[in-house]
Amino acid sequence: MSQNTLFDKIWDLHKVSSLPGGSDQIFIGLHLIHEVTSPQAFGALKDKSLKVKFPNRTVATVDHIVPTDNQSRPFKDNLAEQMIDTLERNCIEHKIRFFNIGSGNQGIVHVVAPELGLTQPGMTIACGDSHTSTHGAFGSIAFGIGTSQVRDVLASQTIAMNKLKVRQIWCENNLSNGVYAKDLVLHIINRLGVKAGVGFAYEFAGPAISALSMEERMTICNMSIEGGARCGYVNPDEKTFEYIKEKLCAPQNKNWEKAIKWWRSLKSNENSIYDDVITLDASKVEPTVTWGITPSQSVGINQEIPLLEDLHPNDQFIAEEAYEYMGFKPGQSIKDTPIDVCFIGSCTNGRISDLRVAAEVLKNNKVSINVKAFVVPGSEKVAKEAKKEGLDKIFIDAGFQWREPGCSMCLAMNSDKLIGNQISASSSNRNFKGRQGSPSGRTLLMSPAMVATAAINGKVSDVREFINK
């Protein structure tokens, strides 16, 4: 088993006890909740006459079901209105901090917590959402949990878990111009597969990771779950501390100095022992696009969809299913695939830096007449900053619809959905069958800059043709 890694250190610091079945009881430092996975958990507490154990360690917002075109209340969708109303009432009853629509701090839970300084190194973080792994970018250990575990954390501030193994993914060199964190993580998942991370925590390290901004690191950690890992993390450094500094919920004055001193001690030792180490050359990664129905089914922009015989035997069955569902042929180029819908947003790529790179591509360009394009800021803070910088105007002038914060078409638990077998160029995290609202809708995952390029050309295109002019 691993030794002296950041994961081991945080696990040991938060271990309450060893349980008879071999799992450990782990204290959760920060519990994030939203409107979809919390109602049943609160209901279970009520059935047992229990209170929230540490309401000051729980923070709520709304994101999954909120409409992005019109957020006036009551929502047109009765179920969505019931879910947000239930969360509002439970937060009042249990005295939980709630960032509601119009608060200035509402948004996708995995965007809001970091931008408010809630996410900090050394923490254990849990949320009833699989992409909680995002918060590992700050040197925390963050887990997505199910509704029954949401109940357990509310009631006890702990969860029972088996300790994970640790795989270090060492990324040599730096990404080239026009290649982003999204491309790197899709490349990693393609190389390792969607099941390789089962039972593991992924530690992302090396020169390429150190060079990434905090928001890019969040993208990497966000999608570690798509490679099967339970969590992903990056060792904290000066970029981490600078990002957190002076945020609303960050330590202040003398507490800041104490926090910095402790955070600097929180990293994997040079002599750490890992259960596995993978090394790859980030400089050889090119803009990457998924072609299938799992995030591992991807190719570089200048590559072809793989032939069945070129795939590992274990991957051939799902590949055949993907060919049929997506309407692609083995050996076909991914480049020039026609696009119907372009979506920029989600907890993976809905932050201000994502909007900036997409706007840079869109500046002085127009969306193809055949494409419906829309951008959904990850939070009210992101939307406010984007408007301050004039990014909203660039998007609108190009032909994008400018929406209100929410999860939107990432999972389509709202009115933003594909229709029929439309093909979407999406900056989100999953390309499963029906993920974006239509049972026959097709999703191609790519970076925000690549989505912007596809919107202009009406087809999958190489962003480097725009930015290298």
Steps between C-alpha positions, in 0.01 A plus 500: 500500500600862447694684767568869573289632214270797549209258484645289782561807716150641460341159548689442825415849631130442444474136604264469798520124543550167325176310446450123537445442127840645411386849404583822684272765642614830347413846628378738227627855535268657241166368379354656184134444416263593218135458416508156334664254742411669830116480529493125571792534741322772698187286492692211653623727781144609571380139511756429772453834680864591437659841458792603280808432714718792390293744290798738484686237294221468242447746213217494246432643157273418204629396161370177345136575431506879480398636158759714325267698275255633761570462872195691629301319766300287504682295236291383204605142583294403807744229610793741481304752707420233761866398526633851552219576745588187699864599517411853610280372782757244618779757505287733713399220736855372550673841485710407196676768297320521165612684186171540316424658163559875520737476797796584277661170599270243341625262235626151432611358833850409376550852363356686798693332783849572357420858398375576851807351666300219661723240333840490674806272518494210742122471507274205452205611288183313409203579278215303348647546155763286327710796383587601856848381403541853356601634843810280507668771291560680830676214674185365661345155483153536355244225447171477321248315716152350464181620666530256792849633570371858476265398780791352699714813465212725600436285806856415608744704286669169409491232234625141495751425223768254405835668459598552137821413323691795351614528138725789405451631146820687417468740207833598345565824307225755425190515286546667163309806379133423438504195727325532835440314824187341349710350222753368748246328722317348202837371381569348842160329513548371146837354590395338829133426437181571694547212744872531576442732794258276689627476859752781444560862582683677215784737585568729204859628503793605286604814308184510287275495807707758688471734200120486501288772658276406791195495277677268255595271789132492597417376150756220533377390843137539400533228237708257704169336585453432127812285514346292778693664786310586818689828525783695341728759652797730447750586772442860615755767409533879491244521218254325727557741788483806277169386354343453844639820652238763589210286379179546700546187713882491506687527831578862588791687668683278753287202406623538141863476611424192707312342212781566252755343733291186533408483131866513398561184703223321314651330199626162397853433624784458252534141619127428482403150399225467239302195404556590136669772293411599143715741297394683185630782282259794508676670209375226266133550587295673230144641509291198593139409417287207615338293226310240702283447807763501774759772576779253415385474139690799367754593233724790419350746252719368219445134582242255376238308693674171583442176313344225706803274459731773631321509835559278802259202496339630820412826323360357178143432615441856624671633187256314275214645705652848465543471121132413463366761743717787377462417132877497448705256299832351617788684334292814447661835578346685796592828336222666296220313682192729466375655826144600591537641852795662680499518879758678717451453873487236780707436812778383267530809282265776608749723683618846402822373340297261284280784381806714428667246271176434314431873461849551359419251224157652435615861483412646157350167390143376456329176596406284202139542387446126556606504867313581821763625745469604862727577791410442865725663764583269789389747765359845560853617578627365166212672318570830675872488419432399139267796454755731660756384244252524211512128428121474491494752217758303303293182535173673412650688203636169369156339521512315833209513744609636838336307786469512879719278726420130538597150390294539182557251218780316680237262637177656366301484826346825380364642175839499320491179297605357167223413256495173309843385386661844503878508544629724777848648534514526877748621761337276762623172647286209378398370158282211617192403299223749573718707731398830342126444505415304185507117497666515159701823547873480435768681700857583399705621797772758440655814647306831506734639234425202278125544557531863391687391188235240419231766541666726244566232241190290568720194528779352713810709426851559632507807725867550415392614154340803670743585776817447299400737219 
